[in-house]
Amino acid sequence: MSLIRRVSGVLVILLSMLFLTTCTASQDAAGTQPVSPTVSPSRAGNPCTSGRGSDNRQAPIVCVDDSRRTLSVSPDPVRVHNVLRGDMRSPVMIHWWTQSGGGDLELEIADGCVTDLDCSRPGHCSARTLPGAGKSCKYDVWITGGNHDRLDPTIVIEPCCP
């Protein structure tokens, strides 16, 4: 009798898990996940909409506050490792996001600090560190066509990893 109770209990648990998994993985007829109507597409995935940047030296995020005429960035300076921990040949990716999620964000960074600078998405830029010795570099940040003044924060590239 106790074996039947255990088997029926396990069966109930398995069916419950199957039901929950099916419900959470539901999709619309087009096969896409529904998108909340309250989230603007330009702000979707933007980590800077409601906070400060990340000072994680392995994955830094710099937030550009574009809510006023004078831009500000956080963190400043941004501190980043020259390579990824565990793979001393791979550079670290730095991301810049505008707080608004929009605007033609532009960066000009001193030579010898980063490579693969890409500002092709609205409100977003990215670049990779150059593996090598530590270095401090000034950079300019501005928004093309915007009513903002240029800002000249700093990137501090540090040797990885203590």
Secondary structure per residue as TSV (DSSP state, phi and psi in degrees):
chain	resnum	aa	ss	phi	psi
A	1	M	-	360.0	-41.0
A	2	S	H	-67.9	-30.3
A	3	L	H	-64.7	-39.8
A	4	I	H	-65.2	-40.6
A	5	R	H	-64.0	-43.2
A	6	R	H	-62.7	-45.8
A	7	V	H	-62.6	-43.7
A	8	S	H	-68.1	-35.2
A	9	G	H	-64.9	-43.0
A	10	V	H	-64.6	-40.7
A	11	L	H	-61.8	-42.5
A	12	V	H	-62.8	-43.3
A	13	I	H	-63.3	-45.8
A	14	L	H	-62.8	-43.1
A	15	L	H	-65.4	-38.0
A	16	S	H	-63.2	-43.9
A	17	M	H	-63.5	-41.1
A	18	L	H	-62.7	-43.5
A	19	F	H	-62.1	-46.8
A	20	L	H	-64.4	-41.4
A	21	T	H	-63.4	-42.3
A	22	T	H	-64.4	-41.4
A	23	C	H	-66.8	-41.8
A	24	T	H	-75.7	-20.4
A	25	A	T	-98.0	10.8
A	26	S	-	-64.7	145.8
A	27	Q	-	-131.8	163.9
A	28	D	-	-80.6	179.9
A	29	A	T	-61.8	-27.5
A	30	A	T	-80.1	-7.1
A	31	G	S	86.0	15.3
A	32	T	-	-112.9	154.6
A	33	Q	-	-73.7	139.5
A	34	P	-	-64.2	144.9
A	35	V	-	-107.4	136.1
A	36	S	-	-65.0	130.8
A	37	P	T	-69.2	-12.0
A	38	T	T	-87.2	-8.2
A	39	V	S	-102.2	119.2
A	40	S	-	-68.2	137.6
A	41	P	T	-56.8	-33.2
A	42	S	T	-72.0	-19.8
A	43	R	T	-101.1	-11.7
A	44	A	T	-63.6	128.9
A	45	G	T	80.4	2.8
A	46	N	-	-87.6	113.3
A	47	P	T	-74.4	-4.7
A	48	C	T	-104.2	6.7
A	49	T	T	-66.1	-28.4
A	50	S	T	-139.2	29.9
A	51	G	S	-170.4	-166.0
A	52	R	-	-95.6	165.3
A	53	G	-	-70.4	178.8
A	54	S	B	-107.2	133.4
A	55	D	-	-98.9	22.0
A	56	N	-	-65.2	114.5
A	57	R	T	-69.5	-10.5
A	58	Q	T	-97.8	-14.6
A	59	A	S	-156.5	63.7
A	60	P	-	-72.8	143.2
A	61	I	E	-125.2	124.2
A	62	V	E	-105.6	123.1
A	63	C	E	-95.8	129.6
A	64	V	E	-104.6	110.4
A	65	D	E	-79.9	107.9
A	66	D	-	-107.5	24.7
A	67	S	S	-83.1	-12.7
A	68	R	S	-126.6	169.9
A	69	R	S	-61.6	-41.6
A	70	T	B	-89.1	116.1
A	71	L	-	-67.9	154.6
A	72	S	E	-140.8	153.9
A	73	V	E	-125.2	151.4
A	74	S	E	-142.8	124.3
A	75	P	S	-83.5	158.1
A	76	D	S	-143.0	114.1
A	77	P	S	-77.0	156.7
A	78	V	E	-88.4	126.9
A	79	R	E	-105.4	131.3
A	80	V	E	-142.4	146.7
A	81	H	E	-77.5	153.0
A	82	N	S	-74.7	-26.6
A	83	V	S	-142.5	164.7
A	84	L	B	-76.1	141.1
A	85	R	T	-61.4	132.4
A	86	G	T	89.0	-13.9
A	87	D	B	-144.2	84.3
A	88	M	T	-68.8	7.8
A	89	R	T	-111.1	-14.5
A	90	S	S	-90.9	129.4
A	91	P	-	-71.9	163.9
A	92	V	-	-95.9	137.5
A	93	M	E	-90.7	130.2
A	94	I	E	-106.7	136.6
A	95	H	E	-119.8	139.0
A	96	W	E	-118.2	134.0
A	97	W	E	-132.1	139.7
A	98	T	E	-77.5	148.9
A	99	Q	S	-64.8	-34.9
A	100	S	S	-73.9	-20.6
A	101	G	S	83.4	0.7
A	102	G	-	-129.3	-169.6
A	103	G	S	88.5	153.7
A	104	D	E	-89.1	83.4
A	105	L	E	-67.8	133.5
A	106	E	E	-131.0	145.6
A	107	L	E	-132.8	145.3
A	108	E	E	-132.1	115.3
A	109	I	E	-117.4	138.1
A	110	A	-	-54.2	146.2
A	111	D	T	-60.5	147.5
A	112	G	T	88.8	4.8
A	113	C	S	-106.8	-48.9
A	114	V	E	-135.5	168.0
A	115	T	E	-137.8	170.1
A	116	D	E	55.6	42.4
A	117	L	E	-66.3	127.2
A	118	D	E	-136.3	116.9
A	119	C	E	-122.6	39.8
A	120	S	E	-84.6	-14.5
A	121	R	E	-99.2	142.5
A	122	P	T	-57.8	130.2
A	123	G	T	70.4	15.3
A	124	H	E	-146.2	138.9
A	125	C	E	-136.3	156.4
A	126	S	E	-146.2	156.9
A	127	A	E	-157.2	158.6
A	128	R	E	-110.7	141.8
A	129	T	E	-68.9	157.5
A	130	L	-	-96.6	118.4
A	131	P	S	-57.8	141.1
A	132	G	S	149.3	-160.8
A	133	A	S	-69.1	163.0
A	134	G	-	-65.3	154.5
A	135	K	E	-162.5	152.8
A	136	S	E	-118.4	131.2
A	137	C	E	-133.6	135.9
A	138	K	E	-82.9	151.1
A	139	Y	E	-144.3	156.0
A	140	D	E	-103.9	141.5
A	141	V	E	-130.3	136.2
A	142	W	E	-155.8	171.0
A	143	I	E	-119.5	117.4
A	144	T	E	-64.1	133.6
A	145	G	T	74.4	-0.8
A	146	G	S	-88.8	174.6
A	147	N	S	-104.0	47.3
A	148	H	-	-121.2	149.3
A	149	D	B	-83.0	151.3
A	150	R	-	-67.6	150.0
A	151	L	B	-126.6	147.7
A	152	D	-	-125.7	74.7
A	153	P	-	-77.7	-169.7
A	154	T	E	-131.3	145.2
A	155	I	E	-110.7	130.2
A	156	V	E	-113.7	112.4
A	157	I	E	-97.3	122.3
A	158	E	E	-114.9	148.5
A	159	P	-	-62.7	141.0
A	160	C	S	-87.6	156.1
A	161	C	-	-130.1	131.2
A	162	P	-	-64.8	360.0
